[in-house]
Amino acid sequence: MVSPDQDIKAIKIKLMFFGSLSESMGQREIEVVLSKGTKISQLMNRFQLSDFVKSGVKVAINGEITDNYEQLIEDSSEVAFLPPFSGG
């Protein structure tokens, strides 16, 4: 007998862009369907975000900043791309 989890081949996530990155992408938030087992690095490649990350954009999964781009993205995750912050 196959468990319900084994039938899932796709996941849905929320992709969010902040600051000037949302202007560059033309939107602030989108829902994306991915294959189960997709890594952050694969998501960055699909949306051509690798150069942004190399220039200082941070990646957060469900509110936790990560630099482990080989991390698998789970169903219903929120993946945010955060530009470098300056403050004072």
PDB file of N, CA, C and O in Angstrom:
ATOM      1  N   MET A   1       0.838  -1.186   0.000  1.00  0.00           N
ATOM      2  CA  MET A   1       0.000   0.000   0.000  1.00  0.00           C
ATOM      3  C   MET A   1       0.882   1.248   0.000  1.00  0.00           C
ATOM      4  O   MET A   1       1.872   1.307   0.729  1.00  0.00           O
ATOM      5  N   VAL A   2       0.533   2.232  -0.803  1.00  0.00           N
ATOM      6  CA  VAL A   2       1.307   3.468  -0.923  1.00  0.00           C
ATOM      7  C   VAL A   2       0.722   4.520   0.006  1.00  0.00           C
ATOM      8  O   VAL A   2      -0.487   4.751   0.013  1.00  0.00           O
ATOM      9  N   SER A   3       1.593   5.160   0.795  1.00  0.00           N
ATOM     10  CA  SER A   3       1.111   6.222   1.676  1.00  0.00           C
ATOM     11  C   SER A   3       0.820   7.470   0.855  1.00  0.00           C
ATOM     12  O   SER A   3       1.395   7.645  -0.219  1.00  0.00           O
ATOM     13  N   PRO A   4      -0.068   8.347   1.341  1.00  0.00           N
ATOM     14  CA  PRO A   4      -0.405   9.561   0.585  1.00  0.00           C
ATOM     15  C   PRO A   4       0.808  10.441   0.286  1.00  0.00           C
ATOM     16  O   PRO A   4       0.855  11.085  -0.762  1.00  0.00           O
ATOM     17  N   ASP A   5       1.793  10.479   1.195  1.00  0.00           N
ATOM     18  CA  ASP A   5       2.976  11.310   0.973  1.00  0.00           C
ATOM     19  C   ASP A   5       3.790  10.855  -0.229  1.00  0.00           C
ATOM     20  O   ASP A   5       4.433  11.677  -0.882  1.00  0.00           O
ATOM     21  N   GLN A   6       3.775   9.574  -0.531  1.00  0.00           N
ATOM     22  CA  GLN A   6       4.563   9.062  -1.649  1.00  0.00           C
ATOM     23  C   GLN A   6       3.950   9.434  -2.994  1.00  0.00           C
ATOM     24  O   GLN A   6       4.637   9.391  -4.014  1.00  0.00           O
ATOM     25  N   ASP A   7       2.666   9.800  -3.014  1.00  0.00           N
ATOM     26  CA  ASP A   7       2.005  10.174  -4.256  1.00  0.00           C
ATOM     27  C   ASP A   7       2.332  11.603  -4.680  1.00  0.00           C
ATOM     28  O   ASP A   7       2.173  11.950  -5.850  1.00  0.00           O
ATOM     29  N   ILE A   8       2.787  12.435  -3.744  1.00  0.00           N
ATOM     30  CA  ILE A   8       3.025  13.850  -4.028  1.00  0.00           C
ATOM     31  C   ILE A   8       4.294  14.006  -4.846  1.00  0.00           C
ATOM     32  O   ILE A   8       5.379  13.629  -4.404  1.00  0.00           O
ATOM     33  N   LYS A   9       4.152  14.567  -6.044  1.00  0.00           N
ATOM     34  CA  LYS A   9       5.301  14.787  -6.911  1.00  0.00           C
ATOM     35  C   LYS A   9       5.575  16.274  -7.127  1.00  0.00           C
ATOM     36  O   LYS A   9       6.596  16.648  -7.704  1.00  0.00           O
ATOM     37  N   ALA A  10       4.645  17.124  -6.655  1.00  0.00           N
ATOM     38  CA  ALA A  10       4.800  18.565  -6.811  1.00  0.00           C
ATOM     39  C   ALA A  10       4.490  19.251  -5.484  1.00  0.00           C
ATOM     40  O   ALA A  10       3.712  18.755  -4.670  1.00  0.00           O
ATOM     41  N   ILE A  11       5.117  20.394  -5.295  1.00  0.00           N
ATOM     42  CA  ILE A  11       4.861  21.210  -4.113  1.00  0.00           C
ATOM     43  C   ILE A  11       4.532  22.618  -4.576  1.00  0.00           C
ATOM     44  O   ILE A  11       4.888  23.018  -5.684  1.00  0.00           O
ATOM     45  N   LYS A  12       3.851  23.363  -3.721  1.00  0.00           N
ATOM     46  CA  LYS A  12       3.552  24.764  -4.015  1.00  0.00           C
ATOM     47  C   LYS A  12       4.185  25.622  -2.928  1.00  0.00           C
ATOM     48  O   LYS A  12       4.041  25.344  -1.738  1.00  0.00           O
ATOM     49  N   ILE A  13       4.887  26.668  -3.350  1.00  0.00           N
ATOM     50  CA  ILE A  13       5.548  27.576  -2.412  1.00  0.00           C
ATOM     51  C   ILE A  13       5.158  29.009  -2.738  1.00  0.00           C
ATOM     52  O   ILE A  13       4.606  29.297  -3.800  1.00  0.00           O
ATOM     53  N   LYS A  14       5.457  29.893  -1.808  1.00  0.00           N
ATOM     54  CA  LYS A  14       5.298  31.324  -2.038  1.00  0.00           C
ATOM     55  C   LYS A  14       6.693  31.912  -2.188  1.00  0.00           C
ATOM     56  O   LYS A  14       7.552  31.727  -1.326  1.00  0.00           O
ATOM     57  N   LEU A  15       6.909  32.613  -3.274  1.00  0.00           N
ATOM     58  CA  LEU A  15       8.185  33.260  -3.570  1.00  0.00           C
ATOM     59  C   LEU A  15       7.983  34.756  -3.379  1.00  0.00           C
ATOM     60  O   LEU A  15       7.079  35.338  -3.978  1.00  0.00           O
ATOM     61  N   MET A  16       8.823  35.394  -2.542  1.00  0.00           N
ATOM     62  CA  MET A  16       8.654  36.802  -2.212  1.00  0.00           C
ATOM     63  C   MET A  16       9.942  37.588  -2.501  1.00  0.00           C
ATOM     64  O   MET A  16      11.052  37.118  -2.253  1.00  0.00           O
ATOM     65  N   PHE A  17       9.752  38.785  -3.026  1.00  0.00           N
ATOM     66  CA  PHE A  17      10.866  39.674  -3.347  1.00  0.00           C
ATOM     67  C   PHE A  17      10.665  40.990  -2.605  1.00  0.00           C
ATOM     68  O   PHE A  17       9.547  41.498  -2.519  1.00  0.00           O
ATOM     69  N   PHE A  18      11.751  41.538  -2.070  1.00  0.00           N
ATOM     70  CA  PHE A  18      11.656  42.770  -1.290  1.00  0.00           C
ATOM     71  C   PHE A  18      12.562  43.853  -1.865  1.00  0.00           C
ATOM     72  O   PHE A  18      13.515  43.570  -2.590  1.00  0.00           O
ATOM     73  N   GLY A  19      12.240  45.105  -1.523  1.00  0.00           N
ATOM     74  CA  GLY A  19      13.044  46.245  -1.931  1.00  0.00           C
ATOM     75  C   GLY A  19      13.129  46.376  -3.439  1.00  0.00           C
ATOM     76  O   GLY A  19      12.167  46.103  -4.157  1.00  0.00           O
ATOM     77  N   SER A  20      14.290  46.795  -3.904  1.00  0.00           N
ATOM     78  CA  SER A  20      14.483  47.016  -5.338  1.00  0.00           C
ATOM     79  C   SER A  20      14.379  45.713  -6.130  1.00  0.00           C
ATOM     80  O   SER A  20      14.138  45.741  -7.337  1.00  0.00           O
ATOM     81  N   LEU A  21      14.557  44.589  -5.471  1.00  0.00           N
ATOM     82  CA  LEU A  21      14.440  43.300  -6.152  1.00  0.00           C
ATOM     83  C   LEU A  21      13.010  43.074  -6.645  1.00  0.00           C
ATOM     84  O   LEU A  21      12.809  42.490  -7.710  1.00  0.00           O
ATOM     85  N   SER A  22      12.012  43.533  -5.874  1.00  0.00           N
ATOM     86  CA  SER A  22      10.627  43.375  -6.326  1.00  0.00           C
ATOM     87  C   SER A  22      10.384  44.204  -7.580  1.00  0.00           C
ATOM     88  O   SER A  22       9.613  43.801  -8.451  1.00  0.00           O
ATOM     89  N   GLU A  23      11.036  45.358  -7.676  1.00  0.00           N
ATOM     90  CA  GLU A  23      10.929  46.179  -8.891  1.00  0.00           C
ATOM     91  C   GLU A  23      11.602  45.477 -10.068  1.00  0.00           C
ATOM     92  O   GLU A  23      11.065  45.470 -11.175  1.00  0.00           O
ATOM     93  N   SER A  24      12.757  44.898  -9.838  1.00  0.00           N
ATOM     94  CA  SER A  24      13.476  44.185 -10.899  1.00  0.00           C
ATOM     95  C   SER A  24      12.680  42.987 -11.411  1.00  0.00           C
ATOM     96  O   SER A  24      12.697  42.690 -12.605  1.00  0.00           O
ATOM     97  N   MET A  25      11.980  42.299 -10.499  1.00  0.00           N
ATOM     98  CA  MET A  25      11.216  41.114 -10.870  1.00  0.00           C
ATOM     99  C   MET A  25       9.827  41.465 -11.399  1.00  0.00           C
ATOM    100  O   MET A  25       9.167  40.627 -12.014  1.00  0.00           O
ATOM    101  N   GLY A  26       9.387  42.690 -11.163  1.00  0.00           N
ATOM    102  CA  GLY A  26       8.086  43.115 -11.647  1.00  0.00           C
ATOM    103  C   GLY A  26       6.927  42.697 -10.764  1.00  0.00           C
ATOM    104  O   GLY A  26       5.771  42.933 -11.117  1.00  0.00           O
ATOM    105  N   GLN A  27       7.201  42.095  -9.647  1.00  0.00           N
ATOM    106  CA  GLN A  27       6.166  41.718  -8.689  1.00  0.00           C
ATOM    107  C   GLN A  27       6.791  41.428  -7.341  1.00  0.00           C
ATOM    108  O   GLN A  27       7.993  41.190  -7.231  1.00  0.00           O
ATOM    109  N   ARG A  28       5.954  41.451  -6.321  1.00  0.00           N
ATOM    110  CA  ARG A  28       6.477  41.252  -4.970  1.00  0.00           C
ATOM    111  C   ARG A  28       6.326  39.819  -4.495  1.00  0.00           C
ATOM    112  O   ARG A  28       7.137  39.332  -3.708  1.00  0.00           O
ATOM    113  N   GLU A  29       5.289  39.141  -4.972  1.00  0.00           N
ATOM    114  CA  GLU A  29       4.990  37.816  -4.449  1.00  0.00           C
ATOM    115  C   GLU A  29       4.332  36.969  -5.536  1.00  0.00           C
ATOM    116  O   GLU A  29       3.453  37.443  -6.257  1.00  0.00           O
ATOM    117  N   ILE A  30       4.763  35.717  -5.645  1.00  0.00           N
ATOM    118  CA  ILE A  30       4.134  34.785  -6.585  1.00  0.00           C
ATOM    119  C   ILE A  30       4.069  33.401  -5.946  1.00  0.00           C
ATOM    120  O   ILE A  30       4.897  33.043  -5.110  1.00  0.00           O
ATOM    121  N   GLU A  31       3.073  32.642  -6.359  1.00  0.00           N
ATOM    122  CA  GLU A  31       3.011  31.244  -5.963  1.00  0.00           C
ATOM    123  C   GLU A  31       3.620  30.423  -7.089  1.00  0.00           C
ATOM    124  O   GLU A  31       3.358  30.666  -8.267  1.00  0.00           O
ATOM    125  N   VAL A  32       4.433  29.453  -6.709  1.00  0.00           N
ATOM    126  CA  VAL A  32       5.173  28.666  -7.686  1.00  0.00           C
ATOM    127  C   VAL A  32       4.959  27.183  -7.381  1.00  0.00           C
ATOM    128  O   VAL A  32       4.987  26.764  -6.224  1.00  0.00           O
ATOM    129  N   VAL A  33       4.748  26.402  -8.432  1.00  0.00           N
ATOM    130  CA  VAL A  33       4.678  24.950  -8.293  1.00  0.00           C
ATOM    131  C   VAL A  33       6.033  24.386  -8.710  1.00  0.00           C
ATOM    132  O   VAL A  33       6.540  24.690  -9.789  1.00  0.00           O
ATOM    133  N   LEU A  34       6.607  23.564  -7.842  1.00  0.00           N
ATOM    134  CA  LEU A  34       7.921  22.967  -8.069  1.00  0.00           C
ATOM    135  C   LEU A  34       7.817  21.454  -7.968  1.00  0.00           C
ATOM    136  O   LEU A  34       6.877  20.925  -7.375  1.00  0.00           O
ATOM    137  N   SER A  35       8.771  20.774  -8.541  1.00  0.00           N
ATOM    138  CA  SER A  35       8.877  19.337  -8.341  1.00  0.00           C
ATOM    139  C   SER A  35       9.338  19.072  -6.917  1.00  0.00           C
ATOM    140  O   SER A  35      10.193  19.784  -6.392  1.00  0.00           O
ATOM    141  N   LYS A  36       8.774  18.054  -6.299  1.00  0.00           N
ATOM    142  CA  LYS A  36       9.232  17.663  -4.968  1.00  0.00           C
ATOM    143  C   LYS A  36      10.718  17.330  -5.067  1.00  0.00           C
ATOM    144  O   LYS A  36      11.143  16.643  -5.995  1.00  0.00           O
ATOM    145  N   GLY A  37      11.508  17.820  -4.107  1.00  0.00           N
ATOM    146  CA  GLY A  37      12.948  17.581  -4.133  1.00  0.00           C
ATOM    147  C   GLY A  37      13.731  18.720  -4.753  1.00  0.00           C
ATOM    148  O   GLY A  37      14.940  18.599  -4.945  1.00  0.00           O
ATOM    149  N   THR A  38      13.059  19.842  -5.076  1.00  0.00           N
ATOM    150  CA  THR A  38      13.755  21.005  -5.636  1.00  0.00           C
ATOM    151  C   THR A  38      14.606  21.671  -4.561  1.00  0.00           C
ATOM    152  O   THR A  38      14.163  21.848  -3.427  1.00  0.00           O
ATOM    153  N   LYS A  39      15.825  22.035  -4.928  1.00  0.00           N
ATOM    154  CA  LYS A  39      16.751  22.721  -4.026  1.00  0.00           C
ATOM    155  C   LYS A  39      16.660  24.230  -4.258  1.00  0.00           C
ATOM    156  O   LYS A  39      16.194  24.688  -5.301  1.00  0.00           O
ATOM    157  N   ILE A  40      17.114  24.983  -3.267  1.00  0.00           N
ATOM    158  CA  ILE A  40      17.138  26.436  -3.390  1.00  0.00           C
ATOM    159  C   ILE A  40      17.949  26.853  -4.612  1.00  0.00           C
ATOM    160  O   ILE A  40      17.548  27.763  -5.338  1.00  0.00           O
ATOM    161  N   SER A  41      19.084  26.201  -4.847  1.00  0.00           N
ATOM    162  CA  SER A  41      19.929  26.560  -5.994  1.00  0.00           C
ATOM    163  C   SER A  41      19.175  26.374  -7.311  1.00  0.00           C
ATOM    164  O   SER A  41      19.347  27.168  -8.236  1.00  0.00           O
ATOM    165  N   GLN A  42      18.348  25.343  -7.404  1.00  0.00           N
ATOM    166  CA  GLN A  42      17.573  25.113  -8.622  1.00  0.00           C
ATOM    167  C   GLN A  42      16.506  26.194  -8.801  1.00  0.00           C
ATOM    168  O   GLN A  42      16.235  26.631  -9.920  1.00  0.00           O
ATOM    169  N   LEU A  43      15.907  26.618  -7.696  1.00  0.00           N
ATOM    170  CA  LEU A  43      14.937  27.707  -7.741  1.00  0.00           C
ATOM    171  C   LEU A  43      15.605  28.999  -8.202  1.00  0.00           C
ATOM    172  O   LEU A  43      15.059  29.728  -9.030  1.00  0.00           O
ATOM    173  N   MET A  44      16.799  29.278  -7.654  1.00  0.00           N
ATOM    174  CA  MET A  44      17.534  30.488  -8.050  1.00  0.00           C
ATOM    175  C   MET A  44      17.856  30.454  -9.538  1.00  0.00           C
ATOM    176  O   MET A  44      17.737  31.476 -10.214  1.00  0.00           O
ATOM    177  N   ASN A  45      18.260  29.307 -10.059  1.00  0.00           N
ATOM    178  CA  ASN A  45      18.561  29.197 -11.487  1.00  0.00           C
ATOM    179  C   ASN A  45      17.314  29.399 -12.338  1.00  0.00           C
ATOM    180  O   ASN A  45      17.358  30.094 -13.353  1.00  0.00           O
ATOM    181  N   ARG A  46      16.207  28.796 -11.928  1.00  0.00           N
ATOM    182  CA  ARG A  46      14.959  28.901 -12.696  1.00  0.00           C
ATOM    183  C   ARG A  46      14.509  30.349 -12.854  1.00  0.00           C
ATOM    184  O   ARG A  46      14.020  30.736 -13.915  1.00  0.00           O
ATOM    185  N   PHE A  47      14.675  31.151 -11.798  1.00  0.00           N
ATOM    186  CA  PHE A  47      14.233  32.538 -11.826  1.00  0.00           C
ATOM    187  C   PHE A  47      15.383  33.524 -12.042  1.00  0.00           C
ATOM    188  O   PHE A  47      15.219  34.729 -11.853  1.00  0.00           O
ATOM    189  N   GLN A  48      16.535  33.009 -12.434  1.00  0.00           N
ATOM    190  CA  GLN A  48      17.721  33.822 -12.739  1.00  0.00           C
ATOM    191  C   GLN A  48      18.068  34.777 -11.594  1.00  0.00           C
ATOM    192  O   GLN A  48      18.246  35.978 -11.793  1.00  0.00           O
ATOM    193  N   LEU A  49      18.159  34.204 -10.392  1.00  0.00           N
ATOM    194  CA  LEU A  49      18.440  34.990  -9.191  1.00  0.00           C
ATOM    195  C   LEU A  49      19.847  34.786  -8.653  1.00  0.00           C
ATOM    196  O   LEU A  49      20.229  35.438  -7.681  1.00  0.00           O
ATOM    197  N   SER A  50      20.623  33.904  -9.254  1.00  0.00           N
ATOM    198  CA  SER A  50      21.962  33.595  -8.737  1.00  0.00           C
ATOM    199  C   SER A  50      22.860  34.823  -8.673  1.00  0.00           C
ATOM    200  O   SER A  50      23.581  35.011  -7.693  1.00  0.00           O
ATOM    201  N   ASP A  51      22.825  35.660  -9.706  1.00  0.00           N
ATOM    202  CA  ASP A  51      23.669  36.862  -9.699  1.00  0.00           C
ATOM    203  C   ASP A  51      23.253  37.827  -8.595  1.00  0.00           C
ATOM    204  O   ASP A  51      24.106  38.485  -7.997  1.00  0.00           O
ATOM    205  N   PHE A  52      21.951  37.920  -8.316  1.00  0.00           N
ATOM    206  CA  PHE A  52      21.488  38.775  -7.220  1.00  0.00           C
ATOM    207  C   PHE A  52      22.045  38.272  -5.889  1.00  0.00           C
ATOM    208  O   PHE A  52      22.508  39.059  -5.063  1.00  0.00           O
ATOM    209  N   VAL A  53      21.997  36.958  -5.690  1.00  0.00           N
ATOM    210  CA  VAL A  53      22.491  36.366  -4.439  1.00  0.00           C
ATOM    211  C   VAL A  53      23.995  36.582  -4.321  1.00  0.00           C
ATOM    212  O   VAL A  53      24.496  36.891  -3.240  1.00  0.00           O
ATOM    213  N   LYS A  54      24.717  36.421  -5.430  1.00  0.00           N
ATOM    214  CA  LYS A  54      26.164  36.657  -5.400  1.00  0.00           C
ATOM    215  C   LYS A  54      26.496  38.103  -5.055  1.00  0.00           C
ATOM    216  O   LYS A  54      27.565  38.377  -4.508  1.00  0.00           O
ATOM    217  N   SER A  55      25.582  39.045  -5.371  1.00  0.00           N
ATOM    218  CA  SER A  55      25.838  40.456  -5.091  1.00  0.00           C
ATOM    219  C   SER A  55      25.293  40.900  -3.731  1.00  0.00           C
ATOM    220  O   SER A  55      25.257  42.096  -3.441  1.00  0.00           O
ATOM    221  N   GLY A  56      24.872  39.950  -2.898  1.00  0.00           N
ATOM    222  CA  GLY A  56      24.504  40.296  -1.529  1.00  0.00           C
ATOM    223  C   GLY A  56      23.060  40.041  -1.134  1.00  0.00           C
ATOM    224  O   GLY A  56      22.719  40.209   0.037  1.00  0.00           O
ATOM    225  N   VAL A  57      22.202  39.643  -2.058  1.00  0.00           N
ATOM    226  CA  VAL A  57      20.824  39.317  -1.706  1.00  0.00           C
ATOM    227  C   VAL A  57      20.825  38.067  -0.834  1.00  0.00           C
ATOM    228  O   VAL A  57      21.506  37.088  -1.138  1.00  0.00           O
ATOM    229  N   LYS A  58      20.062  38.108   0.244  1.00  0.00           N
ATOM    230  CA  LYS A  58      19.956  36.974   1.168  1.00  0.00           C
ATOM    231  C   LYS A  58      18.710  36.163   0.845  1.00  0.00           C
ATOM    232  O   LYS A  58      17.728  36.687   0.319  1.00  0.00           O
ATOM    233  N   VAL A  59      18.766  34.873   1.171  1.00  0.00           N
ATOM    234  CA  VAL A  59      17.638  33.976   0.967  1.00  0.00           C
ATOM    235  C   VAL A  59      17.124  33.547   2.341  1.00  0.00           C
ATOM    236  O   VAL A  59      17.899  33.147   3.210  1.00  0.00           O
ATOM    237  N   ALA A  60      15.810  33.636   2.520  1.00  0.00           N
ATOM    238  CA  ALA A  60      15.192  33.181   3.763  1.00  0.00           C
ATOM    239  C   ALA A  60      14.110  32.157   3.444  1.00  0.00           C
ATOM    240  O   ALA A  60      13.293  32.353   2.544  1.00  0.00           O
ATOM    241  N   ILE A  61      14.119  31.080   4.186  1.00  0.00           N
ATOM    242  CA  ILE A  61      13.084  30.052   4.073  1.00  0.00           C
ATOM    243  C   ILE A  61      12.260  30.109   5.354  1.00  0.00           C
ATOM    244  O   ILE A  61      12.777  29.888   6.449  1.00  0.00           O
ATOM    245  N   ASN A  62      10.978  30.408   5.204  1.00  0.00           N
ATOM    246  CA  ASN A  62      10.073  30.487   6.356  1.00  0.00           C
ATOM    247  C   ASN A  62      10.642  31.375   7.464  1.00  0.00           C
ATOM    248  O   ASN A  62      10.564  31.037   8.645  1.00  0.00           O
ATOM    249  N   GLY A  63      11.212  32.511   7.069  1.00  0.00           N
ATOM    250  CA  GLY A  63      11.706  33.487   8.028  1.00  0.00           C
ATOM    251  C   GLY A  63      13.116  33.248   8.539  1.00  0.00           C
ATOM    252  O   GLY A  63      13.615  34.039   9.339  1.00  0.00           O
ATOM    253  N   GLU A  64      13.772  32.182   8.100  1.00  0.00           N
ATOM    254  CA  GLU A  64      15.137  31.861   8.550  1.00  0.00           C
ATOM    255  C   GLU A  64      16.115  32.079   7.391  1.00  0.00           C
ATOM    256  O   GLU A  64      16.021  31.411   6.361  1.00  0.00           O
ATOM    257  N   ILE A  65      17.041  33.006   7.562  1.00  0.00           N
ATOM    258  CA  ILE A  65      18.043  33.250   6.518  1.00  0.00           C
ATOM    259  C   ILE A  65      18.965  32.042   6.431  1.00  0.00           C
ATOM    260  O   ILE A  65      19.396  31.496   7.446  1.00  0.00           O
ATOM    261  N   THR A  66      19.260  31.636   5.195  1.00  0.00           N
ATOM    262  CA  THR A  66      20.124  30.479   4.979  1.00  0.00           C
ATOM    263  C   THR A  66      21.121  30.775   3.859  1.00  0.00           C
ATOM    264  O   THR A  66      20.846  31.558   2.950  1.00  0.00           O
ATOM    265  N   ASP A  67      22.263  30.141   3.947  1.00  0.00           N
ATOM    266  CA  ASP A  67      23.211  30.180   2.828  1.00  0.00           C
ATOM    267  C   ASP A  67      23.475  28.759   2.325  1.00  0.00           C
ATOM    268  O   ASP A  67      24.409  28.525   1.559  1.00  0.00           O
ATOM    269  N   ASN A  68      22.637  27.812   2.769  1.00  0.00           N
ATOM    270  CA  ASN A  68      22.716  26.434   2.300  1.00  0.00           C
ATOM    271  C   ASN A  68      21.789  26.291   1.094  1.00  0.00           C
ATOM    272  O   ASN A  68      20.614  25.952   1.234  1.00  0.00           O
ATOM    273  N   TYR A  69      22.332  26.552  -0.077  1.00  0.00           N
ATOM    274  CA  TYR A  69      21.519  26.570  -1.290  1.00  0.00           C
ATOM    275  C   TYR A  69      21.234  25.169  -1.822  1.00  0.00           C
ATOM    276  O   TYR A  69      20.547  25.016  -2.832  1.00  0.00           O
ATOM    277  N   GLU A  70      21.757  24.154  -1.151  1.00  0.00           N
ATOM    278  CA  GLU A  70      21.447  22.769  -1.518  1.00  0.00           C
ATOM    279  C   GLU A  70      20.295  22.220  -0.665  1.00  0.00           C
ATOM    280  O   GLU A  70      19.911  21.058  -0.792  1.00  0.00           O
ATOM    281  N   GLN A  71      19.762  23.065   0.190  1.00  0.00           N
ATOM    282  CA  GLN A  71      18.628  22.689   1.030  1.00  0.00           C
ATOM    283  C   GLN A  71      17.398  22.430   0.168  1.00  0.00           C
ATOM    284  O   GLN A  71      17.113  23.180  -0.766  1.00  0.00           O
ATOM    285  N   LEU A  72      16.672  21.359   0.489  1.00  0.00           N
ATOM    286  CA  LEU A  72      15.436  21.054  -0.216  1.00  0.00           C
ATOM    287  C   LEU A  72      14.336  21.983   0.257  1.00  0.00           C
ATOM    288  O   LEU A  72      14.262  22.323   1.438  1.00  0.00           O
ATOM    289  N   ILE A  73      13.486  22.391  -0.662  1.00  0.00           N
ATOM    290  CA  ILE A  73      12.364  23.259  -0.336  1.00  0.00           C
ATOM    291  C   ILE A  73      11.148  22.377  -0.054  1.00  0.00           C
ATOM    292  O   ILE A  73      10.802  21.501  -0.847  1.00  0.00           O
ATOM    293  N   GLU A  74      10.518  22.620   1.072  1.00  0.00           N
ATOM    294  CA  GLU A  74       9.360  21.831   1.492  1.00  0.00           C
ATOM    295  C   GLU A  74       8.067  22.459   0.968  1.00  0.00           C
ATOM    296  O   GLU A  74       8.023  23.651   0.660  1.00  0.00           O
ATOM    297  N   ASP A  75       7.032  21.651   0.872  1.00  0.00           N
ATOM    298  CA  ASP A  75       5.723  22.131   0.457  1.00  0.00           C
ATOM    299  C   ASP A  75       5.237  23.238   1.393  1.00  0.00           C
ATOM    300  O   ASP A  75       5.451  23.179   2.604  1.00  0.00           O
ATOM    301  N   SER A  76       4.590  24.234   0.824  1.00  0.00           N
ATOM    302  CA  SER A  76       4.006  25.374   1.550  1.00  0.00           C
ATOM    303  C   SER A  76       5.044  26.316   2.157  1.00  0.00           C
ATOM    304  O   SER A  76       4.699  27.135   3.009  1.00  0.00           O
ATOM    305  N   SER A  77       6.293  26.220   1.743  1.00  0.00           N
ATOM    306  CA  SER A  77       7.331  27.114   2.255  1.00  0.00           C
ATOM    307  C   SER A  77       7.168  28.513   1.685  1.00  0.00           C
ATOM    308  O   SER A  77       6.596  28.706   0.611  1.00  0.00           O
ATOM    309  N   GLU A  78       7.685  29.486   2.431  1.00  0.00           N
ATOM    310  CA  GLU A  78       7.824  30.852   1.934  1.00  0.00           C
ATOM    311  C   GLU A  78       9.314  31.088   1.715  1.00  0.00           C
ATOM    312  O   GLU A  78      10.113  30.987   2.646  1.00  0.00           O
ATOM    313  N   VAL A  79       9.674  31.401   0.482  1.00  0.00           N
ATOM    314  CA  VAL A  79      11.071  31.654   0.136  1.00  0.00           C
ATOM    315  C   VAL A  79      11.179  33.135  -0.212  1.00  0.00           C
ATOM    316  O   VAL A  79      10.561  33.601  -1.169  1.00  0.00           O
ATOM    317  N   ALA A  80      11.960  33.868   0.564  1.00  0.00           N
ATOM    318  CA  ALA A  80      12.093  35.307   0.386  1.00  0.00           C
ATOM    319  C   ALA A  80      13.509  35.652  -0.069  1.00  0.00           C
ATOM    320  O   ALA A  80      14.488  35.069   0.396  1.00  0.00           O
ATOM    321  N   PHE A  81      13.591  36.605  -0.981  1.00  0.00           N
ATOM    322  CA  PHE A  81      14.870  37.141  -1.429  1.00  0.00           C
ATOM    323  C   PHE A  81      14.963  38.569  -0.933  1.00  0.00           C
ATOM    324  O   PHE A  81      14.178  39.434  -1.323  1.00  0.00           O
ATOM    325  N   LEU A  82      15.942  38.802  -0.060  1.00  0.00           N
ATOM    326  CA  LEU A  82      16.077  40.061   0.671  1.00  0.00           C
ATOM    327  C   LEU A  82      17.305  40.812   0.233  1.00  0.00           C
ATOM    328  O   LEU A  82      18.417  40.301   0.371  1.00  0.00           O
ATOM    329  N   PRO A  83      17.139  42.022  -0.298  1.00  0.00           N
ATOM    330  CA  PRO A  83      18.319  42.798  -0.699  1.00  0.00           C
ATOM    331  C   PRO A  83      19.121  43.222   0.517  1.00  0.00           C
ATOM    332  O   PRO A  83      18.602  43.234   1.633  1.00  0.00           O
ATOM    333  N   PRO A  84      20.385  43.569   0.309  1.00  0.00           N
ATOM    334  CA  PRO A  84      21.198  44.031   1.439  1.00  0.00           C
ATOM    335  C   PRO A  84      20.539  45.258   2.085  1.00  0.00           C
ATOM    336  O   PRO A  84      20.012  46.135   1.401  1.00  0.00           O
ATOM    337  N   PHE A  85      20.585  45.289   3.394  1.00  0.00           N
ATOM    338  CA  PHE A  85      19.983  46.407   4.112  1.00  0.00           C
ATOM    339  C   PHE A  85      21.068  47.391   4.502  1.00  0.00           C
ATOM    340  O   PHE A  85      22.175  47.003   4.875  1.00  0.00           O
ATOM    341  N   SER A  86      20.738  48.660   4.410  1.00  0.00           N
ATOM    342  CA  SER A  86      21.628  49.683   4.951  1.00  0.00           C
ATOM    343  C   SER A  86      20.799  50.428   5.984  1.00  0.00           C
ATOM    344  O   SER A  86      19.582  50.557   5.848  1.00  0.00           O
ATOM    345  N   GLY A  87      21.449  50.898   6.981  1.00  0.00           N
ATOM    346  CA  GLY A  87      20.675  51.567   8.025  1.00  0.00           C
ATOM    347  C   GLY A  87      21.516  52.530   8.808  1.00  0.00           C
ATOM    348  O   GLY A  87      22.710  52.706   8.565  1.00  0.00           O
ATOM    349  N   GLY A  88      20.873  53.128   9.727  1.00  0.00           N
ATOM    350  CA  GLY A  88      21.595  54.067  10.552  1.00  0.00           C
ATOM    351  C   GLY A  88      20.754  54.531  11.685  1.00  0.00           C
ATOM    352  O   GLY A  88      21.204  55.338  12.498  1.00  0.00           O
TER     353      GLY A  88
END
